[in-house]
Amino acid sequence: MSIQVAEEQVSEHMHPKVPEEHLENDINGKQEQGDHRQHGHRKDAALELLGTDRIEMTDEQSSLVARKVDRFILPPLCWVYFLQILDKSCVGYGANFGLQTEAHLVGDQYSLVSSSGYWAQLAVCCGFTAFLVVRVPTKILMSACILCWGTTMIGLAFSKSFGPLLANRFLLGMFEAVNVPLFTVITMTWYRRHEQPVRIALWYGTNGVASMLGSLLAYGLSFIVSPVLYVYQILFLTVGLATVITAPLIYWRLENNPATAKFLTPQERLWAVERLRNNNTGVETKEIKWNQVLECVVSPSVWLFIAVTFCVNVGASVTNTFGPLIIKGFGFDARQTILLNIPFGFVQAAVCVLGSILAARFGYKGIVIISFMLPCVLGSGLLYGLGRTANFQGGLLFGYYCIGFLFGCNPLIYAWVAANNGGHTKKSFAISLVNAGLAVGNIVGPLLFNSNQAPEYHPGVAAVLGIFIACSVLCGVLTFVFVLMNRHKEKQRVAHGKPAKIIDTSMHKVYQAAPDAEVEGGCRLGDQAFLDLTDGQNDEGPSSSIPTERLSEGWSGGVTLHEGLPTKLVREKTNPCV
């Protein structure tokens, strides 16, 4: 259905249609007012656009907006994440073509170079990336980081010893650190909860595409004979130049949020925001709220998410950094090793999509993660138990490919974190802390392996096997925690005069309007959706990661509410509407 027809249909379900030029002026006026602080706070972009209005829309109109968002927002995310993974993987490909020999790396220096980027990522993930995600407009932040890490990648191409390689790899990790938190927040900003796992899987799944195409690229470039540059330098230079060229294109293509998106008509902007109401996690604010930071830090679920992410990424780091070397240890030469890494990339991409489909269909991300850990345990066991003779090559490759299932876990973890943490500051900070867990996992992983363990790498493989088992246990604990939190949330609603169970239509495939029944205090269900409340403050939102009363004792939450509602969020029983 065309945009024009869809816009005509909406008039049957809402107020008489305002002329588009008037609607445009009204929206622009609201957005300009939103640039000023009220009561010391900035409002959510969605609240500035809609105010107290509810926009009626059909599933067809919601799907129309989703398709346009898919065309304009999803491709830049996929391309940039593909480049990031390709940049990081180049170190592993370079090792396969003589990086360690030609750069005179000895002992654990290669492991240190590989992990140094994650040290940088860890340094900036504990708060600074959340600050950037909240305060800096999306298109500016992403394009600036791309330009910086592309330039650093070119610097890696001209590094011929341990010191320059270490320094440039550190800078590369620092500039790339913002990507996963930013990409996750962007996905939450544009999509309904039902749509989020698949979209995260699509951009995160380029991890596997980068492994496949990166292997082919390294294979092709390995035939270049240069009297000046080594193969690894040619590889770094090629990828670095592609990254630098991408930066201005992203600035031109990307939009900051649905309330201001230029590729949407004024009517579609209203639809784009209204369809997110039932997410109950807001759209976007540009203010750091320290009460939300505190709630994040003391949240048990956030720390469990960090632990799960650490376990998953210990294994991921092994395949990213030592994968080609492990395959080479099976008895293959350098070029055969690169080509045999291509099926592993296919497994990565396939399980990302499979995991997101299962999560969207059944809604239990923790169970899907546990099921993906089982092939990882099997694969690690095969790598540990089988010898390195020619007759075991098939079994060893099968075991290695089984470990690729772990790459289906990260997109589910990030979707799980974002969907269960409300408030823009808290959500951004939680994702940044989880990304710090990813960094620690990638730091620890390579250190479990050393060149003197080759070709079996038995100690490292045994450690990874144990970590995969621990990950399964932690996911079970996390799932149980959210069961308890759901029960607490139901009691919270009843105490506020609301129904214990509220149908979460954000998880339905077909769009349905948010519930709008009137409750005690003259408020309607759904009025809190765009007030930038955390999951602990919003009893209608996702499962609270910590009971609100434990945070509200003796101090106000400091949340500015819309006109007609209280200006401070205080203890629960003081204000049943919020």
NORWOMO-V669465 format. One record per helix or strand of 2 or more residues. SS is the DSSP state (2 for helix, 1 for strand). FROM is the first residue (numbers start at 1). TO is the last residue. If there is no record, write none. Layout:
SS:FROM:TO
SS:FROM:TO
//
This chain:
2:3:10
2:20:33
2:45:50
2:59:96
2:99:102
2:109:125
2:128:135
2:138:157
2:162:176
2:178:190
2:193:204
2:206:221
2:231:253
2:266:274
2:277:279
2:290:297
2:300:328
2:334:340
2:342:362
2:365:385
2:390:419
2:424:447
2:451:453
2:458:495
2:505:507
2:549:552
2:572:574
//
